[in-house]
Amino acid sequence: MRNRVREQRRQRGLSQAELADALGVSRQTVISIESGRYMPSLPLAFTIARFFDLTVDKMFDPDDEEAGA
Amino acid sequence: MMTFIPPRLRKPAVYAVAGLSFAAAWLVHGGHLWFVSIMAVIGTAAAVVRLYRLGGTDTDEGARAGSRADERQQLVSLRSRALACNLAAVTSFIGLTVAIAVGGAWGWPFLVTFLITGYGYLLGVGNYGVAEEGTPDDADTGRQTRPPVRS
């Protein structure tokens, strides 16, 4: 599943550590989500989407099997 | 009780209690192996300090050691424990089977371990796997849900 976390984070000029702090998760988890190795839970997916003012389906694309680049 | 202990101290505290219990057991055992209790105390102290220091690092292991794991780190921990229990069940079953085959009287710990892991699994399914059966959404409208398999 592709996601736009890295793209959105970079657009806002945030580091992975800053995003992790804002979401209440570890930096390693942000890295795992960005690389597509970890699929977040539904509550965390909503938290991420709301943080970037996007909907969950805009943030995470289930039709794209390719990991987020 | 654990909530009163700062997160970073929780795992080290558990290690300390376990290690000191082990040391006390050797002390009570007495005999010429009493010095094992001293070694256990030293080993426990080293492990507790190492765990506390690890809990302050910015790594997955550090987050688990410091009891501040997020959902992904907790999932990794959960899967690892599940794997450990699977291995314990399989190993105890093999041990029990071998003990029966050779007629060894030493097989009962394998039986106990196997029964505990099996009971633990059933307990888990009972506690976490119970969902409300409920009724189909349209049961009260007179419509029937389609069976999953057509006969």
Backbone of each chain as ProteinMPNN parsed JSONL, in Angstrom:
{"seq_chain_A": "MRNRVREQRRQRGLSQAELADALGVSRQTVISIESGRYMPSLPLAFTIARFFDLTVDKMFDPDDEEAGA", "coords_chain_A": {"N_chain_A": [[0.839, -1.191, 0.0], [0.624, 2.111, -0.972], [1.691, 5.198, 0.437], [1.401, 8.69, 1.374], [2.941, 9.874, 3.263], [5.685, 10.551, 3.563], [6.018, 12.378, 1.501], [4.167, 14.417, 2.226], [5.194, 15.151, 4.688], [7.692, 16.188, 3.979], [6.876, 18.331, 2.43], [5.937, 19.998, 4.364], [8.161, 20.593, 5.696], [9.086, 19.076, 7.84], [10.956, 17.085, 10.159], [11.563, 13.542, 10.514], [11.602, 12.893, 13.2], [10.274, 15.053, 14.358], [7.725, 14.772, 13.272], [7.098, 12.309, 14.362], [6.967, 12.949, 17.084], [4.768, 14.654, 17.039], [2.758, 12.897, 16.299], [2.798, 11.087, 18.303], [4.227, 8.728, 18.246], [7.087, 6.529, 17.73], [10.205, 7.542, 16.212], [11.232, 5.558, 14.629], [8.972, 4.187, 13.88], [7.677, 6.016, 12.225], [9.512, 6.023, 10.133], [9.217, 3.37, 9.28], [6.557, 3.395, 8.413], [6.662, 5.274, 6.345], [8.32, 3.948, 4.556], [6.751, 1.904, 3.859], [6.86, -0.49, 5.137], [5.433, -0.935, 7.403], [2.046, -1.021, 8.203], [-0.093, 1.307, 9.441], [-2.328, 1.254, 12.325], [-5.916, 1.691, 12.258], [-6.785, 3.892, 13.963], [-4.32, 5.291, 14.155], [-3.835, 5.829, 11.488], [-5.906, 7.611, 10.952], [-5.13, 9.664, 12.656], [-2.741, 10.469, 11.444], [-3.692, 11.297, 8.93], [-5.391, 13.405, 9.659], [-3.567, 15.103, 10.791], [-2.203, 16.022, 8.586], [-4.209, 17.312, 7.301], [-5.743, 15.836, 5.474], [-7.802, 13.306, 3.922], [-8.176, 9.872, 4.962], [-8.167, 8.083, 2.802], [-6.925, 9.61, 0.898], [-4.46, 9.815, 1.927], [-3.532, 7.234, 2.236], [-3.187, 4.812, -0.168], [-4.949, 2.171, -1.127], [-5.039, 0.802, -3.505], [-2.628, 0.804, -4.683], [-0.04, -1.281, -4.647], [2.588, -0.901, -4.381], [5.286, 0.059, -2.287], [5.48, 3.134, -0.463], [7.404, 5.682, -1.941]], "CA_chain_A": [[0.0, 0.0, 0.0], [1.423, 3.324, -1.063], [1.179, 6.306, 1.24], [1.991, 9.993, 1.04], [3.455, 10.447, 4.508], [6.985, 11.199, 3.342], [5.788, 13.546, 0.628], [3.503, 15.462, 3.009], [6.117, 15.606, 5.728], [8.705, 17.04, 3.347], [6.212, 19.58, 2.013], [5.781, 20.855, 5.543], [9.492, 20.832, 6.246], [9.229, 18.414, 9.148], [11.831, 15.917, 10.234], [10.836, 12.346, 10.958], [11.475, 12.964, 14.663], [9.229, 16.037, 14.683], [6.435, 14.156, 12.945], [6.875, 11.249, 15.352], [6.526, 13.62, 18.312], [3.411, 15.174, 16.825], [1.807, 11.78, 16.201], [2.881, 10.276, 19.526], [4.855, 7.432, 17.975], [8.541, 6.627, 17.67], [10.8, 7.919, 14.917], [11.387, 4.322, 13.848], [7.662, 3.837, 13.311], [7.467, 6.918, 11.082], [10.362, 5.5, 9.05], [8.601, 2.133, 8.784], [5.338, 3.738, 7.673], [7.061, 5.929, 5.095], [8.916, 2.981, 3.628], [5.731, 0.919, 3.521], [7.08, -1.758, 5.837], [4.436, -1.075, 8.462], [0.767, -0.401, 7.93], [-0.58, 1.758, 10.755], [-3.687, 0.905, 12.733], [-6.911, 2.668, 11.792], [-6.692, 5.148, 14.72], [-3.105, 6.033, 13.804], [-4.021, 6.318, 10.116], [-6.732, 8.814, 11.055], [-4.313, 10.709, 13.285], [-1.812, 10.952, 10.422], [-4.452, 12.025, 7.909], [-5.871, 14.669, 10.233], [-2.402, 15.976, 10.997], [-1.865, 16.641, 7.303], [-5.454, 17.862, 6.736], [-6.174, 15.024, 4.34], [-8.609, 12.148, 4.32], [-7.363, 8.645, 5.039], [-7.981, 7.481, 1.473], [-5.963, 10.431, 0.152], [-3.138, 9.585, 2.545], [-3.137, 5.833, 2.001], [-3.839, 4.323, -1.373], [-4.965, 0.708, -1.062], [-4.954, 0.199, -4.842], [-1.232, 0.76, -5.107], [0.678, -2.24, -3.796], [3.98, -0.488, -4.267], [5.571, 0.813, -1.061], [5.685, 4.56, -0.672], [8.798, 6.01, -2.269]], "C_chain_A": [[0.885, 1.256, 0.0], [0.839, 4.381, -0.115], [1.955, 7.577, 0.929], [2.594, 10.665, 2.272], [4.764, 11.195, 4.27], [6.827, 12.487, 2.538], [5.178, 14.704, 1.429], [4.43, 16.03, 4.083], [7.158, 16.565, 5.147], [8.11, 18.375, 2.899], [6.094, 20.558, 3.171], [7.113, 21.109, 6.247], [9.722, 20.22, 7.606], [10.263, 17.293, 9.066], [10.996, 14.725, 10.69], [10.615, 12.377, 12.468], [10.373, 13.929, 15.074], [7.842, 15.466, 14.398], [6.086, 13.078, 13.978], [6.361, 11.851, 16.661], [5.083, 14.086, 18.189], [2.371, 14.058, 16.817], [1.801, 10.911, 17.455], [3.392, 8.87, 19.268], [6.367, 7.621, 17.92], [9.003, 7.032, 16.269], [10.915, 6.693, 14.015], [10.062, 3.913, 13.183], [7.332, 4.735, 12.125], [8.272, 6.432, 9.885], [9.72, 4.258, 8.432], [7.346, 2.419, 7.968], [5.703, 4.359, 6.321], [7.601, 4.943, 4.071], [7.924, 1.878, 3.242], [5.912, -0.419, 4.211], [6.049, -1.995, 6.931], [3.167, -0.336, 8.079], [0.153, 0.019, 9.262], [-1.991, 1.265, 11.047], [-4.645, 1.986, 12.235], [-6.852, 3.965, 12.614], [-5.462, 5.968, 14.349], [-3.209, 6.587, 12.387], [-4.867, 7.59, 10.122], [-5.933, 9.968, 11.65], [-3.371, 11.332, 12.255], [-2.553, 11.814, 9.399], [-4.914, 13.384, 8.433], [-4.72, 15.647, 10.42], [-2.064, 16.716, 9.71], [-3.094, 17.236, 6.602], [-5.869, 17.142, 5.468], [-7.111, 13.935, 4.851], [-7.722, 10.904, 4.287], [-7.134, 8.065, 3.651], [-7.086, 8.325, 0.574], [-4.533, 10.139, 0.65], [-2.618, 8.192, 2.23], [-3.92, 5.306, 0.81], [-3.805, 2.801, -1.393], [-4.806, 0.048, -2.426], [-3.529, 0.075, -5.337], [-0.448, -0.133, -4.16], [2.109, -1.814, -3.547], [4.186, 0.322, -2.99], [5.837, 2.265, -1.408], [7.129, 4.899, -0.916], [9.146, 7.402, -1.803]], "O_chain_A": [[1.761, 1.428, 0.848], [-0.373, 4.434, 0.096], [3.017, 7.544, 0.308], [2.737, 11.887, 2.311], [4.931, 12.329, 4.718], [7.413, 13.524, 2.85], [5.631, 15.843, 1.315], [4.441, 17.233, 4.344], [7.466, 17.604, 5.732], [8.762, 19.416, 2.981], [6.144, 21.775, 2.991], [7.159, 21.773, 7.283], [10.458, 20.764, 8.43], [10.416, 16.644, 8.031], [9.878, 14.878, 11.183], [9.574, 11.941, 12.959], [9.628, 13.667, 16.018], [6.907, 15.652, 15.177], [4.938, 12.953, 14.406], [5.432, 11.323, 17.27], [4.283, 13.933, 19.111], [1.243, 14.247, 17.272], [0.9, 10.094, 17.644], [3.038, 7.931, 19.981], [6.865, 8.74, 18.049], [8.279, 6.879, 15.285], [10.722, 6.776, 12.802], [10.044, 3.371, 12.078], [6.771, 4.272, 11.131], [7.778, 6.427, 8.757], [9.683, 4.113, 7.21], [7.097, 1.768, 6.954], [5.128, 4.012, 5.289], [7.367, 5.085, 2.871], [8.224, 1.027, 2.404], [5.202, -1.378, 3.909], [5.822, -3.134, 7.338], [3.207, 0.828, 7.681], [-0.094, -0.827, 10.121], [-2.745, 0.908, 10.141], [-4.216, 3.07, 11.838], [-6.866, 5.047, 12.027], [-5.538, 7.191, 14.239], [-2.728, 7.686, 12.111], [-4.582, 8.534, 9.386], [-6.047, 11.109, 11.202], [-3.218, 12.552, 12.193], [-2.11, 12.908, 9.048], [-4.834, 14.39, 7.727], [-4.873, 16.854, 10.233], [-1.686, 17.887, 9.737], [-3.015, 17.62, 5.435], [-6.298, 17.771, 4.5], [-7.199, 13.681, 6.053], [-6.661, 10.894, 3.663], [-6.034, 7.604, 3.347], [-6.543, 7.818, -0.408], [-3.559, 10.209, -0.099], [-1.427, 7.994, 1.989], [-5.15, 5.349, 0.784], [-2.759, 2.203, -1.646], [-4.475, -1.135, -2.505], [-3.248, -0.66, -6.285], [-0.222, 0.224, -3.004], [2.765, -2.298, -2.625], [3.362, 1.171, -2.649], [6.343, 2.589, -2.483], [8.003, 4.451, -0.174], [10.277, 7.851, -1.992]]}, "seq_chain_B": "MMTFIPPRLRKPAVYAVAGLSFAAAWLVHGGHLWFVSIMAVIGTAAAVVRLYRLGGTDTDEGARAGSRADERQQLVSLRSRALACNLAAVTSFIGLTVAIAVGGAWGWPFLVTFLITGYGYLLGVGNYGVAEEGTPDDADTGRQTRPPVRS", "coords_chain_B": {"N_chain_B": [[-0.372, -1.725, 40.008], [2.013, -1.39, 38.715], [1.695, 1.021, 37.439], [2.414, 2.978, 39.173], [5.073, 3.02, 39.143], [7.717, 4.663, 37.495], [7.785, 4.606, 33.896], [10.289, 3.915, 32.705], [11.527, 2.5, 34.648], [10.134, 0.197, 35.016], [10.536, -2.337, 33.598], [13.257, -2.886, 34.38], [12.702, -3.175, 37.126], [11.111, -5.472, 37.212], [12.964, -7.335, 36.278], [14.797, -7.16, 38.357], [13.35, -8.126, 40.566], [12.829, -10.75, 39.678], [15.453, -11.752, 39.337], [16.514, -11.488, 41.94], [14.829, -13.179, 43.306], [15.575, -15.606, 42.195], [18.206, -15.686, 43.116], [17.721, -15.793, 45.863], [16.517, -18.276, 46.029], [18.675, -19.999, 45.552], [20.171, -19.383, 47.749], [18.558, -20.265, 49.843], [18.576, -22.912, 49.182], [21.141, -23.617, 49.861], [24.031, -25.537, 50.929], [26.957, -26.579, 49.033], [26.715, -24.958, 46.869], [26.077, -22.361, 47.407], [27.299, -20.045, 46.604], [26.361, -19.48, 44.122], [24.16, -17.87, 44.407], [25.291, -15.401, 44.991], [26.534, -14.883, 42.574], [24.262, -14.709, 41.019], [23.06, -12.401, 42.031], [24.943, -10.481, 41.294], [24.873, -10.781, 38.512], [22.214, -10.084, 38.059], [22.184, -7.416, 38.89], [23.874, -6.287, 36.971], [22.363, -6.789, 34.668], [20.066, -5.303, 35.197], [21.035, -2.664, 35.289], [22.001, -2.45, 32.669], [19.614, -2.751, 31.246], [18.207, -0.518, 32.114], [19.789, 1.536, 31.075], [19.562, 0.933, 28.381], [16.897, 1.513, 28.039], [16.896, 4.226, 27.745], [17.696, 4.798, 25.225], [17.289, 5.752, 21.745], [15.872, 3.702, 20.185], [14.16, 0.781, 18.832], [14.417, -1.348, 20.603], [15.147, 0.066, 22.857], [12.81, 1.5, 23.334], [11.066, -0.537, 24.029], [12.36, -1.578, 26.268], [12.187, 0.622, 27.898], [9.525, 0.773, 28.42], [7.836, 2.326, 26.73], [6.76, 1.735, 24.315], [5.39, 2.122, 21.058], [2.497, 1.445, 18.914], [3.465, -0.17, 16.779], [5.857, -1.173, 17.787], [4.9, -2.527, 19.997], [3.43, -4.444, 18.689], [5.419, -5.93, 17.428], [6.66, -6.961, 19.69], [4.559, -8.473, 20.725], [4.175, -10.384, 18.683], [6.615, -11.656, 18.819], [6.507, -12.811, 21.346], [4.395, -14.538, 20.931], [5.556, -16.244, 19.072], [7.551, -17.326, 20.688], [5.972, -18.748, 22.511], [4.789, -20.58, 20.788], [7.04, -22.053, 20.043], [7.721, -23.082, 22.536], [5.519, -24.741, 22.992], [5.705, -26.586, 20.865], [8.258, -27.663, 21.33], [7.905, -28.769, 23.899], [6.024, -30.693, 23.31], [7.452, -32.384, 21.607], [9.44, -33.207, 23.401], [7.861, -34.52, 25.303], [6.842, -36.595, 23.753], [9.176, -38.003, 23.095], [9.955, -38.759, 25.672], [7.897, -40.488, 26.355], [8.327, -42.474, 24.452], [10.832, -43.555, 25.144], [10.324, -44.312, 27.65], [10.921, -42.677, 29.794], [10.951, -41.204, 33.041], [11.163, -38.583, 33.251], [9.546, -37.014, 31.798], [7.405, -35.501, 32.66], [7.691, -32.645, 33.147], [7.624, -31.664, 30.541], [5.043, -32.341, 29.83], [3.571, -30.749, 31.596], [4.372, -28.187, 30.735], [3.399, -28.258, 28.108], [0.638, -28.521, 28.573], [0.142, -26.125, 29.911], [0.792, -24.195, 27.963], [-1.122, -24.852, 26.064], [-3.489, -24.436, 27.511], [-3.19, -21.739, 28.002], [-3.444, -20.747, 25.418], [-6.136, -21.381, 24.869], [-7.325, -19.869, 26.844], [-6.647, -17.327, 25.953], [-8.033, -17.218, 23.498], [-10.6, -17.416, 24.516], [-10.77, -15.059, 26.035], [-10.047, -12.909, 24.315], [-11.145, -13.45, 21.86], [-13.86, -13.478, 21.78], [-16.718, -12.561, 20.204], [-19.671, -10.628, 19.752], [-22.403, -12.47, 18.778], [-24.788, -11.584, 17.6], [-27.201, -10.429, 15.148], [-27.922, -10.669, 11.651], [-27.884, -7.571, 9.804], [-30.237, -7.096, 8.406], [-32.101, -8.781, 9.487], [-34.486, -8.264, 10.774], [-36.095, -7.323, 8.836], [-37.205, -9.149, 7.316], [-35.81, -10.078, 5.176], [-33.465, -12.445, 4.016], [-30.084, -13.221, 4.691], [-27.632, -14.045, 2.256], [-26.425, -17.373, 2.072], [-23.012, -18.338, 2.671], [-22.096, -20.414, 1.062], [-23.374, -21.926, -1.772], [-25.787, -24.472, -1.968]], "CA_chain_B": [[0.808, -1.411, 40.813], [3.092, -0.949, 37.833], [1.5, 2.392, 36.994], [3.046, 3.884, 40.131], [6.506, 3.003, 38.857], [8.008, 5.355, 36.233], [7.897, 3.617, 32.812], [11.651, 3.444, 32.419], [11.99, 1.625, 35.738], [9.257, -0.98, 35.161], [11.203, -3.573, 33.173], [14.349, -3.184, 35.312], [12.154, -3.633, 38.413], [10.701, -6.878, 37.03], [14.211, -8.105, 36.209], [15.398, -7.173, 39.693], [12.563, -9.048, 41.401], [13.057, -12.117, 39.195], [16.843, -12.13, 39.621], [16.704, -11.643, 43.382], [14.108, -14.404, 43.689], [16.447, -16.708, 41.785], [19.331, -15.692, 44.056], [17.207, -16.244, 47.159], [16.286, -19.715, 45.931], [19.963, -20.668, 45.713], [20.6, -19.163, 49.136], [17.756, -21.185, 50.66], [19.042, -24.256, 48.825], [22.34, -23.838, 50.686], [25.003, -26.5, 50.418], [28.191, -26.026, 48.497], [26.429, -24.092, 45.718], [25.526, -21.108, 47.897], [27.907, -18.901, 45.905], [25.577, -19.181, 42.91], [23.266, -16.752, 44.724], [26.083, -14.166, 44.841], [26.677, -14.657, 41.128], [22.946, -14.302, 40.509], [22.858, -10.994, 42.404], [25.829, -9.665, 40.445], [24.316, -10.837, 37.159], [20.962, -9.322, 38.051], [22.524, -5.983, 38.965], [24.398, -5.894, 35.658], [21.25, -6.804, 33.703], [19.156, -4.192, 35.516], [21.691, -1.422, 34.852], [22.029, -2.471, 31.205], [18.246, -2.542, 30.776], [17.857, 0.878, 32.383], [20.505, 2.369, 30.098], [18.948, 0.656, 27.076], [15.602, 2.197, 28.034], [17.074, 5.641, 27.416], [18.173, 4.955, 23.846], [16.273, 6.015, 20.723], [15.769, 2.524, 19.321], [13.004, -0.061, 19.136], [14.737, -2.09, 21.84], [15.106, 1.042, 23.936], [11.408, 1.825, 23.625], [10.472, -1.67, 24.759], [12.995, -1.652, 27.59], [11.728, 1.763, 28.683], [8.056, 0.699, 28.529], [7.182, 3.418, 26.003], [6.612, 1.238, 22.948], [4.173, 2.509, 20.349], [1.721, 0.294, 18.441], [4.277, -1.076, 15.965], [6.817, -1.849, 18.661], [4.13, -3.481, 20.801], [3.054, -5.549, 17.801], [6.632, -6.756, 17.285], [6.822, -7.658, 20.966], [3.469, -9.458, 20.819], [4.47, -11.476, 17.742], [7.778, -12.387, 19.326], [6.049, -13.651, 22.456], [3.585, -15.611, 20.337], [6.504, -17.199, 18.496], [8.19, -18.021, 21.811], [5.002, -19.712, 23.045], [4.674, -21.659, 19.804], [8.241, -22.879, 20.175], [7.607, -23.808, 23.807], [4.514, -25.808, 22.832], [6.249, -27.624, 19.972], [9.382, -28.311, 22.015], [7.399, -29.6, 24.987], [5.36, -31.852, 22.707], [8.521, -33.295, 21.159], [10.04, -33.772, 24.615], [6.905, -35.477, 25.888], [6.778, -37.763, 22.858], [10.417, -38.759, 23.275], [9.91, -39.338, 27.022], [6.982, -41.648, 26.299], [8.944, -43.516, 23.629], [11.94, -44.214, 25.846], [9.853, -44.683, 28.978], [11.587, -41.857, 30.806], [10.071, -40.593, 34.038], [11.467, -37.146, 33.254], [8.712, -36.366, 30.789], [6.282, -34.708, 33.195], [7.774, -31.185, 32.928], [7.178, -31.382, 29.176], [3.577, -32.417, 29.847], [3.073, -29.542, 32.285], [4.581, -27.037, 29.84], [2.472, -28.386, 26.977], [-0.712, -28.227, 29.048], [0.045, -24.693, 30.231], [0.728, -23.411, 26.721], [-2.43, -25.125, 25.455], [-4.504, -23.75, 28.305], [-2.993, -20.312, 27.746], [-4.034, -20.433, 24.103], [-7.598, -21.403, 25.004], [-7.669, -18.706, 27.664], [-6.542, -16.161, 25.075], [-9.168, -17.239, 22.555], [-11.796, -17.134, 25.3], [-10.793, -13.668, 26.495], [-9.896, -11.899, 23.258], [-11.777, -13.838, 20.603], [-15.316, -13.555, 21.883], [-17.436, -11.464, 19.559], [-21.113, -10.792, 19.878], [-22.939, -13.15, 17.604], [-25.717, -10.638, 16.997], [-28.047, -10.902, 14.049], [-27.657, -9.907, 10.427], [-28.502, -6.244, 9.824], [-31.582, -7.061, 7.839], [-32.868, -9.921, 9.99], [-35.819, -7.854, 11.193], [-36.853, -6.817, 7.691], [-37.781, -10.274, 6.622], [-34.908, -10.574, 4.137], [-32.469, -13.395, 4.498], [-28.754, -13.034, 4.113], [-27.249, -15.158, 1.393], [-25.432, -18.237, 2.702], [-21.709, -18.201, 2.017], [-21.901, -21.47, 0.065], [-24.643, -22.383, -2.354], [-25.866, -25.937, -1.995]], "C_chain_B": [[1.906, -0.825, 39.942], [2.949, 0.505, 37.416], [2.142, 3.396, 37.945], [4.556, 3.955, 39.916], [6.744, 3.755, 37.547], [8.28, 4.338, 35.122], [9.301, 3.049, 32.619], [12.155, 2.473, 33.478], [11.217, 0.305, 35.804], [9.955, -2.282, 34.793], [12.39, -3.89, 34.078], [13.843, -3.7, 36.659], [11.737, -5.093, 38.333], [11.931, -7.778, 36.999], [14.83, -8.247, 37.595], [14.669, -8.174, 40.598], [12.828, -10.495, 40.992], [14.467, -12.594, 39.562], [17.084, -12.37, 41.103], [15.95, -12.866, 43.911], [14.957, -15.631, 43.377], [17.63, -16.834, 42.761], [18.895, -16.221, 45.423], [16.975, -17.75, 47.157], [17.597, -20.488, 46.139], [20.477, -20.527, 47.144], [19.856, -20.117, 50.075], [18.21, -22.62, 50.428], [20.278, -24.628, 49.646], [23.318, -24.81, 50.058], [26.219, -25.815, 49.829], [27.977, -25.119, 47.282], [25.862, -22.737, 46.146], [26.057, -19.901, 47.111], [27.176, -18.556, 44.604], [24.648, -17.993, 43.168], [24.004, -15.42, 44.591], [26.226, -13.827, 43.356], [25.362, -14.186, 40.522], [22.677, -12.841, 40.829], [23.695, -10.086, 41.512], [25.277, -9.612, 39.016], [23.048, -10.017, 37.031], [21.239, -7.823, 38.05], [23.023, -5.49, 37.615], [23.269, -5.807, 34.629], [20.317, -5.619, 33.933], [19.742, -2.862, 35.036], [21.681, -1.325, 33.325], [20.641, -2.159, 30.634], [17.82, -1.089, 30.98], [18.517, 1.801, 31.364], [19.912, 2.183, 28.701], [17.629, 1.4, 26.941], [15.703, 3.673, 27.686], [17.516, 5.877, 25.99], [17.003, 5.116, 22.875], [16.242, 4.877, 19.705], [14.5, 1.758, 19.679], [13.219, -0.824, 20.442], [14.661, -1.166, 23.046], [13.676, 1.388, 24.336], [10.747, 0.7, 24.406], [11.044, -1.767, 26.162], [12.494, -0.537, 28.499], [10.221, 1.823, 28.829], [7.367, 1.901, 27.9], [7.001, 3.032, 24.536], [5.32, 1.736, 22.328], [3.533, 1.262, 19.743], [2.55, -0.688, 17.619], [5.242, -1.868, 16.837], [6.113, -2.857, 19.567], [3.729, -4.695, 19.969], [4.237, -6.502, 17.606], [6.835, -7.594, 18.543], [5.788, -8.777, 21.107], [3.746, -10.661, 19.915], [5.643, -12.306, 18.241], [7.38, -13.312, 20.469], [5.195, -14.805, 21.95], [4.493, -16.679, 19.744], [7.18, -18.013, 19.597], [7.254, -19.078, 22.395], [4.793, -20.873, 22.087], [5.849, -22.612, 19.931], [8.189, -23.708, 21.456], [6.644, -24.976, 23.678], [5.073, -26.949, 21.98], [7.366, -28.396, 20.672], [8.893, -29.238, 23.131], [6.696, -30.84, 24.443], [6.391, -32.88, 22.241], [9.152, -33.992, 22.367], [9.148, -34.823, 25.247], [6.846, -36.759, 25.064], [8.013, -38.648, 23.034], [10.418, -39.465, 24.632], [9.009, -40.569, 27.054], [7.657, -42.808, 25.569], [10.029, -44.276, 24.384], [11.553, -44.606, 27.271], [10.519, -43.91, 30.101], [10.59, -41.223, 31.761], [10.243, -39.073, 34.084], [10.563, -36.36, 32.311], [7.659, -35.435, 31.349], [6.457, -33.19, 33.055], [7.34, -30.782, 31.519], [5.65, -31.385, 29.112], [2.988, -31.166, 30.477], [3.197, -28.325, 31.371], [3.588, -27.063, 28.685], [1.047, -28.031, 27.4], [-0.89, -26.736, 29.338], [-0.051, -23.854, 28.958], [-0.63, -23.615, 26.023], [-3.542, -24.404, 26.183], [-4.41, -22.238, 28.082], [-3.597, -19.886, 26.428], [-5.56, -20.372, 24.211], [-8.098, -20.216, 25.824], [-7.658, -17.433, 26.809], [-7.704, -16.088, 24.108], [-10.457, -16.873, 23.287], [-11.908, -15.667, 25.672], [-10.857, -12.667, 25.354], [-10.703, -12.214, 22.008], [-13.283, -13.883, 20.649], [-15.936, -12.329, 21.246], [-18.922, -11.713, 19.741], [-21.651, -11.412, 18.605], [-23.894, -12.23, 16.864], [-26.599, -11.271, 15.939], [-27.655, -10.113, 12.812], [-28.433, -8.598, 10.454], [-29.962, -6.259, 9.38], [-32.457, -8.209, 8.343], [-34.302, -9.525, 10.323], [-36.647, -7.307, 10.039], [-37.469, -7.955, 6.89], [-36.882, -10.82, 5.535], [-33.892, -11.503, 4.764], [-31.124, -13.088, 3.871], [-28.401, -14.271, 3.303], [-26.234, -16.04, 2.089], [-24.099, -18.15, 1.97], [-21.479, -19.236, 0.931], [-23.247, -21.9, -0.46], [-24.656, -23.899, -2.394], [-26.46, -26.393, -3.313]], "O_chain_B": [[2.628, 0.089, 40.341], [3.936, 1.16, 37.079], [2.389, 4.54, 37.564], [5.229, 4.842, 40.443], [6.036, 3.507, 36.572], [8.929, 3.321, 35.364], [9.472, 1.85, 32.399], [13.095, 1.715, 33.238], [11.591, -0.599, 36.551], [9.967, -3.226, 35.582], [12.536, -5.033, 34.512], [14.475, -4.561, 37.27], [11.974, -5.865, 39.263], [11.947, -8.847, 37.61], [15.325, -9.313, 37.961], [15.298, -8.964, 41.302], [13.026, -11.362, 41.843], [14.642, -13.714, 40.043], [17.763, -13.322, 41.487], [16.396, -13.509, 44.862], [15.048, -16.565, 44.173], [18.0, -17.933, 43.173], [19.609, -16.999, 46.056], [17.209, -18.421, 48.162], [17.616, -21.511, 46.825], [21.129, -21.425, 47.678], [20.449, -20.7, 50.984], [18.229, -23.438, 51.349], [20.449, -25.772, 50.067], [23.431, -24.906, 48.836], [26.481, -24.64, 50.084], [28.934, -24.576, 46.731], [25.24, -22.042, 45.342], [25.377, -18.885, 46.966], [27.354, -17.468, 44.055], [24.379, -17.203, 42.263], [23.429, -14.429, 44.139], [26.07, -12.681, 42.935], [25.355, -13.355, 39.614], [22.128, -12.115, 40.0], [23.22, -9.055, 41.035], [25.221, -8.551, 38.395], [22.83, -9.341, 36.026], [20.615, -7.06, 37.312], [22.645, -4.41, 37.163], [23.22, -4.878, 33.823], [19.837, -5.004, 32.981], [19.038, -2.038, 34.452], [21.395, -0.27, 32.759], [20.509, -1.406, 29.669], [17.156, -0.503, 30.126], [17.889, 2.729, 30.853], [19.775, 3.139, 27.938], [17.282, 1.865, 25.855], [14.695, 4.304, 27.366], [17.695, 7.022, 25.576], [15.884, 4.677, 23.145], [16.544, 5.065, 18.527], [13.85, 2.04, 20.685], [12.317, -0.928, 21.273], [14.181, -1.55, 24.113], [13.369, 1.548, 25.517], [9.968, 0.944, 25.328], [10.317, -2.005, 27.127], [12.385, -0.714, 29.713], [9.688, 2.822, 29.312], [6.418, 2.439, 28.47], [7.076, 3.873, 23.64], [4.279, 1.771, 22.985], [3.97, 0.145, 20.021], [2.37, -1.901, 17.736], [5.423, -3.072, 16.653], [6.663, -3.915, 19.871], [3.692, -5.821, 20.465], [4.074, -7.722, 17.619], [7.144, -8.784, 18.468], [6.105, -9.881, 21.55], [3.575, -11.81, 20.325], [5.652, -13.528, 18.094], [7.848, -14.447, 20.557], [5.262, -15.916, 22.477], [4.236, -17.874, 19.892], [7.363, -19.223, 19.468], [7.692, -20.177, 22.736], [4.637, -22.017, 22.515], [5.676, -23.831, 19.929], [8.561, -24.881, 21.465], [6.907, -26.067, 24.185], [4.934, -28.122, 22.326], [7.414, -29.625, 20.616], [9.399, -30.349, 23.292], [6.765, -31.912, 25.045], [6.229, -34.082, 22.45], [9.369, -35.204, 22.357], [9.614, -35.879, 25.673], [6.805, -37.862, 25.608], [7.912, -39.873, 23.112], [10.826, -40.622, 24.737], [9.325, -41.566, 27.704], [7.577, -43.961, 25.994], [10.13, -45.498, 24.273], [12.363, -45.167, 28.009], [10.666, -44.411, 31.216], [9.524, -40.763, 31.352], [9.57, -38.375, 34.842], [10.795, -35.177, 32.06], [7.07, -34.653, 30.603], [5.461, -32.493, 32.861], [6.766, -29.712, 31.315], [5.041, -30.555, 28.437], [2.028, -30.591, 29.962], [2.264, -27.533, 31.242], [3.008, -26.038, 28.324], [0.334, -27.33, 26.682], [-1.938, -26.158, 29.048], [-0.857, -22.927, 28.871], [-1.206, -22.678, 25.47], [-4.433, -23.828, 25.559], [-5.427, -21.551, 27.988], [-4.186, -18.81, 26.318], [-6.193, -19.441, 23.714], [-9.147, -19.639, 25.539], [-8.538, -16.58, 26.927], [-8.296, -15.025, 23.916], [-11.294, -16.133, 22.771], [-12.995, -15.091, 25.636], [-11.616, -11.699, 25.404], [-10.923, -11.331, 21.179], [-13.925, -14.279, 19.677], [-15.712, -11.201, 21.687], [-19.37, -12.853, 19.868], [-21.386, -10.937, 17.501], [-23.822, -12.107, 15.641], [-26.721, -12.493, 15.854], [-27.117, -9.011, 12.918], [-29.507, -8.517, 11.05], [-30.8, -5.53, 9.911], [-33.442, -8.569, 7.698], [-35.225, -10.327, 10.181], [-37.781, -6.874, 10.242], [-38.169, -7.729, 5.903], [-37.138, -11.904, 5.01], [-33.516, -11.339, 5.924], [-31.027, -12.744, 2.694], [-28.813, -15.387, 3.621], [-25.266, -15.527, 2.65], [-24.073, -17.911, 0.762], [-20.747, -18.975, -0.024], [-24.158, -22.204, 0.311], [-23.682, -24.535, -2.795], [-26.613, -27.594, -3.539]]}, "name": "protein", "num_of_chains": 2, "seq": "MRNRVREQRRQRGLSQAELADALGVSRQTVISIESGRYMPSLPLAFTIARFFDLTVDKMFDPDDEEAGAMMTFIPPRLRKPAVYAVAGLSFAAAWLVHGGHLWFVSIMAVIGTAAAVVRLYRLGGTDTDEGARAGSRADERQQLVSLRSRALACNLAAVTSFIGLTVAIAVGGAWGWPFLVTFLITGYGYLLGVGNYGVAEEGTPDDADTGRQTRPPVRS"}
